[in-house]
Amino acid sequence: MACATAAVSLQFSSSLINNEAKLSSSHASLMGAPLTSHHSFSLYNKGSNFTRQLVIYAKRVSGLEEAIRIRRERELRTSTSSSRRPPLRRGKVSQQLPVPDHIPQPPYVSSKLLPEISSQHQIHDPEGIARMRAACELAARVVDYAGTLVRPSITTNEIDIAVHQMIVDAGAYPSPLGYGGFPKSVCTSVNECMCHGIPDSRQLQDGDIINIDVTVYLNGYHGDTSKTFLCGNVNDAMKRLVKVTEECLYKGISVCKDGTLFRKIGKRISEHAEKFGYGVVDRFVGHGIGTVFHSEPLIFHHRNDKAGHMVEGQTFTIEPILTLGSTKCTTWEDNWTTLTADGSPAAQFEHTILITRTGAEILTTY
């Protein structure tokens, strides 16, 4: 991340040089101006028999890094002051919608307990890949349809109703419905909501951003995708956050192929996000997906030292969340809705991908 100010550390050493205390610098720079090791500064301490040596270590701040820092501070002020919207508040949550009996349900629906993450890495044969493609294509069509509904005054509950109907009309089950007691068929995360927002009676406002996260269960396989959409006249700071978050998703996908270490995904995403001074949320991760909704491998979007590598035929999601401010978060009492702790906007994009010998195929497209 760009360094806003020079970092300074102090080290003291004792020595006697003619009852004189000396201040020196070594390999340091302050606010972009280098201090060479030939500079020295003297402090006299006549009543003492030791010398304090002050060593300054600092990181050079390039002109580009400083420009990014200034722009980000301006964006934070703009996104906070220009919108002047109140913090996100919980609306009324209606009853969950019914699913026709003929549509197969995933096994977790019968329990309100949150399922454990499966240790199974989901690697598919040709038939499994074909079914994954079908489920993921449906999820992609649904999320794009949901995006066409985004406008000021529509409620997130109305989006949920429309998404639910499209999924069941296709003979599929909306995977979030009943997962660990989740009461709705889609996640709708508005403004400072990082993820897992529950659709309710709140109307979207002009200038909002909203992530719509769709997962469908079709013919025994899950397809998972999400996009962040703009509602009306969104300010430039939030527009740029949304754009860069989507770019980070594709940066992460670009490194994927058979044999690649999983940790390269987080490295590539972090490198791009840091160019713009954005935070990458480390609490929420991508995951293996297939016949099981959530499984290993867990995909970290920030820099990490996770072991393991990708295997041809494997499917998992990549779903980075970037914030305009802090990456710290707080969760509402519903145990789902998670917001940035400082109220700053957050954006997320997600694809399900298939690892191939030479790269990665994005399955959540059509």
N, C-alpha and C positions, 0 to 999 in steps of 0.2 A: 504494500500500500504506500502511496505517496507520503513522504515525510513532511509534515506541516512546519515543524521547527527543528533545528539541529538538536540532536541528542547529545547530552554531555554526561560523562562519568568522571568522578574524582578519585584519584589514587594518591595516597600520601606515603612517603618513604622517609626514613630518618638517616641523616648523614651530617657530618660536620664539615662545612666549607667556610672557614674563616668567620664563624659565627654569623653566617649570612644564609637566609632562606631564599631559595631560588624557585621561580615558577617557569616551567618549560612546557613546550608542546611537542607532540610527535604524531605525524601522520594524521592530521586532523583538518577538518574544514568546518567553518561556522557560517550558516546561511549562504552556502555556495561559494564562499571565499576561502581559498586554501590557506592554512597556516603551516609553513614548512618547519622541519625539525631544527632549522638554524635559528629560529626565534627563541629568545629566553627573556624572562622577566624576573627581577630581583626584589625580594622583600626582606628587609633587615629586621632581625630579631635579636637585639643585643643582650637580652637577659636569658638567652637560651643556648644550649649546646647542641641543637639539632636543626636540620634543614627539612622543610616540607616541600616535596616535589609534587606539583600539580600537573597531571597529564590529562589533556582534553581529547576525548574521542567523539567524533561527530560524523554524521552521514551527509555527504554532499547532496544538496537539493538542486536538481536540474531545473532549467527554465520550464520544461514541459511539465514536470511534477508540480512545480509551483503554480503554473497556470491551471492545472487540473484541480488543485486544492482550492484556488480562488473561485473557480467556476462552481465547484461542488458546494462551497459555503454559500454562494449566491443562490444556487438551486434550492438548498435547504431553506433559506429565508423565503424564497419565492413560493415554494410548495406549501410552506406553513402560513405565510401571511396573506398571499393572494387569494387562496381558496377560503380561508377563515371558516371552514366547515367544522362542526363539532366532532369530537371523537366518535368512533363507531359504537353504536349501542345495539343491544339485542332487541329484535322485533318479536312479534308473536309467531310461534312455530306451530303450524297446523299438523293434523294427524298424517301419518305416513300413508302413501297411496297403495292401493291393492295391486297385486300382480296376478294375472290369470293363472289358474291352476295347471294349465297344460304346459306352462313354461318351466323348464328345469331350474331349480334353485341351487346355488352353491351350498356346501354342507354347513357353513357357519351360521346360516340364517336361523337355524333352529335354536341357537343359543345367543344370549346377550353378552356373553363373555368375549373379550377381545382375543382373537386367535393368536397363538404364538407364531413367531416367524419361523417358517420351515427351514431346516438345514439343507433341504434338497436343492441342488442346482438344476434348473429346468432346461434340459437339452433335448431337442425334438428330432423325431424321424420325419420323413417327408409328409406323412399324413398329419402329424402334429403341427408342422410348419404351415400347412395349408389351412388348418383350423385357426391357428394364430393369426394368419393373414386376414381371414374373414372377420374375426372378432375385432381386430385392430382397425380394419377399414371401417367397420360400423361405428366404432368409437370416434374415429376421425370425422366421419360425416355428421355425427351427433354434435360434437363440440363446435363444428363450423356452423351448424344450424343454430345452436344456442347463441353463438356470437352475433347472428343477424337479429336477435331479439333485444340486444343490449341498447338501451336508450333511456334518457331521463324519464322518470315516473314509473317504469316497470319495476315490479318487486322481484326479489330473488326467488320467492316462492312460485311466482308465475313461470320463471325460467325452469324451475324444478318440475313443474307440472308438464311443461312442453317437452322437456328432455325425457321424462318418465314415459310419456305416451309414445314418443318416437322409438324408444328402446323396446318397449313391449310389443309395439306394432311390428317390429322386425323379428319377433320371436325370441328376444334376448331378455336377460335379467339385469337390472341396474345394480352392479356389484356393491356400491356403497350401502345400499338399503339393507339394514339389519346387520351390517358388519360391526361387531362389538357394540350393538345397540344404536348405531348411527341411524337417525330417523328419516333421512331423505335419500333421494336417488342420485344426487349430484352434490358436489362441493362448490360453493360460491364464496370466494374470498375477496372482499372489497377493501381497497385502499391499504390501510395498515395491517389488515389481516394477512398473515403469511400463508396460511393454508387451513384446510378443514373447516371452512366456514359453513354453517348450517343455513340453508335457505329459510327465509322468514318473510315477515310483512314489510320490511324496510324497502322503500322505493330508492332506486338508483338516482343519484343526483348528477346534474351537469358538472363535468370535471372529474368524476370518479374513474377509477380503473377497477376491473373485476377479473379475477382468475376463475375460470370455469373448468373443473376437473371431472372428466367423464371416464368411467370404467364400465364396460359391459361384459356379461358372461354369456357366451354364445357357443352352443355345442360343446360345453365342458371346458372352454378356454376363456381367459380374461384378456381383454385389450384395454390399455390404459393410456390416456393422453390428457393434456391440459394446455390452455392458452390464456393469456391475459389480454383483455379487450379494453378499448377506450370508450368511455361514455360521454358523448357530447364534446365540449371544448375543454380538452385536457391541457394543463400547462406544460411548457417545454421540458421542465425538469422530470416530470413523471413520464412524458413521452420517451425521453432519452433512456430512462431506467428500463422501460418496457422493451425498447429496441435492443439495448445491450444485453438484457437477460435472454432474449431469444437468440442473439448472436452467441452467447455463452453456451447455450444448449448445443448448437451446431458445432462449436469449437470442441466440446466434449465428445460428440459423436465422431468427429473427424479422426480421432486417434484410435478408434476401436477396430480391432480385427483379431483373428485367431492368434493367440499367443501374447497379446499385449497385456501389460500389468494394469489392473483396475485403477491403481493410484494415478495413472497418467491422465485420467479423466478430470480428477480434481485439480491437478496441476495446471492443465490447459484452461479450465474454467476460471481458476483464480487469477492466472496471468492476465486474461482478458478483462475480468472485472476490475482488477486493480488499476488498470490503465485509466479508468474513469472514476476511481476512488470509491467504488461501491463495495459493500460488505457482502460476503457469501455466507449464507446461513449454514451452520454445521449441525444443527439439531435434527434436521429432516433429510432423509437419504432416498436415493433410488433403490430399486429392489428387483430381484428375480421375479418373473411372472410367467404364467402358463396355465396349467390346470389348477395351480395354487395362486391365490391373489398376491401374497407377499412371501418371498423366500430369499435365501441367500442366492447370489451375492448381494451384500449391501453396497450401494454405490455412493461414496462420499464425494461431495461436490467441491470441497475445499482441499487444500494441500494436506496430504496424509501419507502414512507409511504402510497402508494396508497391503497385506500379502495377497497373492493369488493372481491368476491371469485368465483371460477370456478363452473360451473354447468354441470352436465352430458348431453351429446349431443351437447355441445358447440364446435365450431371450431375457432381457431385463429392461428396466426403465432408467432414463436419465432425466432428472427434474430439478434443476437448480432454482433456488430462491435467492434473489438479490434484494438488498435494501438500500434506500437512500441515506439511512442513518445507521443506528445501532443494529447489530444482529441478535442482541439479547431479546428474549421473548417472554410473554406472559400468556397463560391459558385461562379461558373463562371456566366457570363452574360446570359447564356442560361437558368438560373434559375433552373437547374437540377444538373449538375455535381458538386459534393461536394468533396473537397480535405482536407486533414489534413493541418492545418495552417503552420506547420513546415516542411512539405514535407516528414514526416516519413511514412513508409508503414502501410497499414490498411488491415484487412481481415474480411470477413463476411461469416457466414453460416446461412441457414434458412430452417425450416420445417413448414408445416401446420400440426397441431395436432387436434385430436378429444378427448375431455374429456370423460372418462368413470367413472364408479362408483369406480373402484379400481386403476385407473392410467390414462395413456394417450396413444392413438394409433397414431403412426406417419403415416399420410396419404400419404405424398409425398415420397413413396417408392414403390417398386415392386418386 
